[in-house]
């Protein structure tokens, strides 16, 4: 059986980072919570394609300059690949399984994201958001 893979994205627009709020359906890990955008990969899809597709489907935000940061494992055993990219568009139009999105100053992202989300961030991401030295 293949390992389930997903991408998590730090989409930057200047000094701000995109966060989203999932539909509260009670089934997904981040259901009803604010967090960094993430997307499960489709078979045969590259990580970069998954980043672009996920952001487009969830927020309609277009991105470029996708850079790999690190990998981790979710509590459910999904391989998470973390990426940073630059947003080409700022307008957020919630779609797919997202009910809201907002641009948050990089220094405040960990404060606005749900604690359940933040505790799952690997060390490289925690350093990016200046939570650890």
C-alpha positions as CSV (number, residue, x, y, z in Angstrom):
1,X,0.0,0.0,0.0
2,X,1.3,3.4,-1.0
3,X,2.0,6.0,1.7
4,X,-0.5,8.9,1.6
5,X,1.3,12.2,0.7
6,X,0.2,15.8,1.1
7,X,1.8,19.2,0.6
8,X,1.6,22.1,3.1
9,X,2.2,25.6,1.8
10,X,3.6,28.8,3.1
11,X,2.2,31.2,0.5
12,X,3.8,34.6,0.9
13,X,2.5,38.0,-0.3
14,X,5.1,40.5,0.9
15,X,5.4,40.1,4.7
16,X,2.1,38.2,4.9
17,X,1.3,34.5,4.8
18,X,-1.9,32.9,3.7
19,X,-3.9,30.9,6.2
20,X,-7.2,29.1,5.6
21,X,-10.1,27.7,7.7
22,X,-11.4,24.3,6.7
23,X,-15.1,23.4,6.6
24,X,-16.2,22.1,9.9
25,X,-17.2,18.6,8.8
26,X,-15.7,16.7,11.7
27,X,-13.9,14.3,9.4
28,X,-10.5,16.0,8.6
29,X,-7.7,16.7,11.0
30,X,-8.0,20.5,10.7
31,X,-11.8,20.5,10.4
32,X,-13.1,24.0,11.4
33,X,-9.6,25.3,12.2
34,X,-7.3,28.0,10.9
35,X,-4.1,26.6,9.5
36,X,-1.5,26.7,6.6
37,X,-3.1,25.5,3.4
38,X,-2.5,21.8,2.6
39,X,-3.5,19.4,-0.1
40,X,-3.5,15.6,-0.6
41,X,-1.6,14.6,-3.7
42,X,-3.3,12.9,-6.6
43,X,-1.6,9.8,-8.0
44,X,1.1,10.9,-10.6
45,X,1.0,14.5,-9.5
46,X,4.2,16.3,-8.7
47,X,4.5,18.2,-5.4
48,X,4.6,21.5,-7.3
49,X,1.4,20.6,-9.2
50,X,-0.3,19.7,-5.9
51,X,0.7,23.1,-4.3
52,X,-0.6,25.0,-7.3
53,X,-3.8,22.9,-7.6
54,X,-4.5,23.0,-3.8
55,X,-4.2,26.8,-3.5
56,X,-6.2,27.3,-6.7
57,X,-9.0,25.0,-5.6
58,X,-9.1,26.3,-2.0
59,X,-8.5,30.0,-2.4
60,X,-8.1,30.9,-6.1
61,X,-4.6,32.3,-5.2
62,X,-2.0,31.8,-8.0
63,X,1.6,31.2,-6.9
64,X,5.2,31.0,-8.3
65,X,8.7,30.2,-7.0
66,X,7.7,27.0,-5.2
67,X,10.6,25.9,-2.9
68,X,10.9,22.8,-0.8
69,X,11.5,23.3,2.9
70,X,11.2,20.0,4.8
71,X,9.1,16.9,5.3
72,X,7.3,15.5,8.3
73,X,4.6,13.0,9.2
74,X,1.1,13.8,10.3
75,X,-0.5,12.1,13.3
76,X,-2.4,9.9,10.9
77,X,0.8,8.8,9.1
78,X,0.6,11.0,6.0
79,X,3.9,12.2,4.6
80,X,3.8,16.0,4.6
81,X,6.1,17.9,2.3
82,X,6.4,21.6,3.3
83,X,6.8,24.3,0.6
84,X,7.2,28.1,0.5
85,X,6.0,30.1,-2.5
86,X,5.2,33.6,-3.6
87,X,1.5,34.6,-4.3
88,X,0.9,36.3,-7.6
89,X,-2.7,37.3,-6.5
90,X,-3.9,38.6,-3.1
91,X,-7.7,38.2,-3.5
92,X,-8.9,35.1,-1.7
93,X,-12.1,33.4,-2.9
94,X,-12.8,30.4,-0.6
95,X,-13.7,27.2,-2.5
96,X,-13.4,23.4,-2.3
97,X,-13.3,22.5,1.5
98,X,-12.3,26.0,2.8
99,X,-14.8,28.5,4.3
100,X,-12.3,31.3,4.8
101,X,-8.9,32.6,4.1
102,X,-6.8,35.6,5.3
103,X,-3.4,37.1,4.9
104,X,-1.6,37.3,8.2
105,X,1.7,39.1,9.1
106,X,4.4,36.4,9.2
107,X,5.1,37.2,12.9
108,X,1.4,36.5,13.9
109,X,0.7,33.4,11.9
110,X,1.4,31.0,14.8
111,X,-1.0,33.2,17.0
112,X,-3.8,33.0,14.5
113,X,-3.5,29.4,13.4
114,X,-5.1,26.8,15.7
115,X,-2.8,25.4,18.4
116,X,-3.5,21.9,17.1
117,X,-2.0,22.9,13.8
118,X,1.0,24.8,15.2
119,X,2.1,21.9,17.4
120,X,2.5,19.7,14.3
121,X,4.9,22.1,12.6
122,X,8.3,20.6,12.1
123,X,11.3,22.4,13.5
124,X,12.3,24.1,10.2
125,X,8.8,25.6,10.0
126,X,8.9,26.7,13.6
127,X,12.2,28.4,12.9
128,X,10.7,30.1,9.8
129,X,8.0,31.6,12.0
130,X,10.6,32.5,14.7
131,X,9.0,30.2,17.3
132,X,12.4,28.6,18.1
133,X,16.0,29.8,17.6
